[in-house]
């Protein structure tokens, strides 16, 4: 080891171990600020270092720290600085004679690692923040705007998110750093105008910024008042198998181009944004399918028909599937139908599959309407039409053919695997219709018996699905609503109009279920309206009435 | 059986010509396909099954989808030239079968609620005949 030694020195330089200990560079400085000794390696780190010269001249950045350290009694602390592009840590050790040895450590590598770590942490936290923000929305437009906002907040001076073209137009969300939120416009754009955009929208690899000449950028790319574009990066937003769009990052002239690290971050961000947008789009597609089906499959609003009151109520299960398996319809009389045909049914299964099956049954019933005079035959034909080897899904239903006979209503009821309807008499008696039959769609042959009765004014026939009777709840939370309770509620509804009966039954069953999840509940009431005899026909015999 | 109503299916082979499947828990649209699958396996792995006995003692709940899978089981059993029996049916299941008019189809003309063995029918099953998993 070679040591550069001061020629004239006060106090006499010593050679005790701390000053000589090997490894790092070190220089010993007297209390008056004279460099007493310095190692060669210290000279390499600090080329102008000479032993015997004042510290303030050879290592000016260390002099103030040295003076401060000498002026204080307590142990001095470390200092650091950047010397000729190298980061240097100086750690003092005080000696008995008041001189201080400054151990100099080159921390350039440590520093750069630390800086890289900090960058990496910032990148990770940005990506985590982005994921959280993006996952918060299943709305496509919102997702696009959040992506543009996030990109503009960290990645560039402005960001555009361009969704794939639909019907010749693209949704373009643009956000400028520092402004509040992104704006989305639907515009017709020529994707060929910006190099790489057409490819990115098709999911091809990103085009690095240096490949795009900002002068080629089309005018619509720069947001209003953005100024001259300095650099552009186009990155595809990959979706679930299909591209979700493209991310365009812009920097103003003079901001410098995108570094490789920044492009990597942009790509990682794009992956997250693309998946979120794609998920939102899939959800929107699903929701639109469900809405379309709902419109088609939801039970109709019922009204009075040919002097008979019809009312229906449907409460779908609160489960995730919004389309349920219960349905009801009222078909006005046609030739051969033997009166107005009311149908209430319950399809086996849940969700979309059940909804599609329901649609099939309703269309089949509509087609079989001219044969409704003969319920068992209609049911047999329906059974034949629905049966399949693939599965044993079935439907249970009640058919009710309704004809007005004077003030009374003639009612033919046939059950097919369904709980029999209740007849609510004017005096509060509740009778169960004596009809039963096999469910439809699963067995090779079926049978059914029809029950015929008449409703006097104010009397109601109540059709329901087992979602009502099987609703679990009550005071203990686990009891079934059951038929007895339904009969009691029905008895209280004697003399009420059809709408009121439906409302009442639904309300009581819903209250019973409380917060418990329940199956679909459907109720339909067929009621003979209260009538007033026309004075002209003496008010007795069968004949003229007003509804 | 457990409080959560999770479906459990336990197959066994009490006699050479008889397969037995104990159903416990809830049979509904979320899991009813497991039943048909289990029956397919039982009928497939043991040739010459003449009787399939579904023990419904532990069946806590059966929705319409569950019934559909029972109907499917009947088809599978018939296709395998075997006979289906539904043992130990609780009141709710019995009611579901009565309302939907499927008792006869699912159980043949015989009344399986009787535990008395009859001629030409498999005898009563030993109490702890469960072996093997689902």
Interface residues (C-beta under 8 A of the other chain):
Chain A: X325 X346 X347 X348 X349 X350 X391 X392 X393 X394 X396 X417 X418 X419 X436 X437 X438 X439 X442 X443 X446 X447 X519
Chain B: X29 X63 X64 X65 X67 X68 X69 X71 X72 X75 X99 X100 X101 X102 X105
